Amino acid sequence: MTGAAIEQRTVGTRVSAVRRFNRFFTAHMGLLDQGLLQSRFSVTEARVIFELAQHDGLAEITAVRAAMHIDPGHLSRVLGRLEKKGLVERSVSELDARKQVASLTATGRDAFATLNARSEQQAARLLEQLSNDDQRHLVNAFETAERLLSARPAPRTIVIRGLRPGDLGWVVQRHGRLYADEYGWGQAFEALVAQIVADYGRDHDPAREQAWIAEVDGKPAGCVFCVRKNDHTAQLRLLLVEPWARGDGVGGRLVDECVRFARSARYKSLVLWTNDVLTAARHLYIKTGFRLVEEEPHRSFGHDLVGQYWELRL
């Protein structure tokens, strides 16, 4: 299978996953019910009420529209329905006569209080079904989704650290899963990674071999190993960056850490072996100063690949 075909299949799989989760979450949270949170309000009506409440009950309509990413005409119709129900009042802004503001009436504030309490109860019931660890994983996943989909994501905290108990298993598991998802590589690749990791964990010289985990906002996001090839040559192995952490320089920092260590251990060169389909990693190696010294076709992990040997003189 060509790289383009693999990429197309990967994109299709991800799109299907997003749609599947959207259907699941919509049904699970009762968003298809006629009234949200067992109320007489539609999802959009409830969102408008919530948004006005976040502005102390009074907000410029343009701000509400921007926060909800809603069509102006649609928002106007929703506000009109809420006005007829006695929940919202619209008026001209006292600060700028060109702008219109909306505010919750006393009835609207009561409606918000009821919706807010029911929303809290719904979230609590959702979490009660899960163990403490699963609750933490779910909340972390929600926070990750919010950050990734935010128009202006908050800056991330990136830390490169040494290995801790449990990290070796994480390296094997994430390599196996990630390369299966992105490139269709089978268990033979995971077995290779497991062998490399086992050899390192069983018998490595800390003065000449090290490994690192990248954490982003406290969560494992990548790894790299620097191992001895011979007395004069070190080898960079098992570089990985989680998809959600790419684009923030995590890979570059891991490679830089490996290069720094190889120099401090007085190696004369740092080499690595990769495959041509790993284009992002290849660009990173070139940027760091590695040069391609050899490449050869091979069949591994169920695919026809082109192996590449790169070297960096230290």
PyMOL commands that set and color helices and strands:
alter all, ss='L'
color gray80, all
select helices_A, chain A and resi 3-28+36-38+43-54+61-68+72-84+106-128+132-149+167-183+187-202+243-245+250-264+279-288
alter helices_A, ss='H'
color red, helices_A
select strands_A, chain A and resi 58-60+88-92+100-104+158-162+210-216+219-230+233-241+269-275+291-300+303-313
alter strands_A, ss='S'
color yellow, strands_A
deselect
rebuild
show_as cartoon
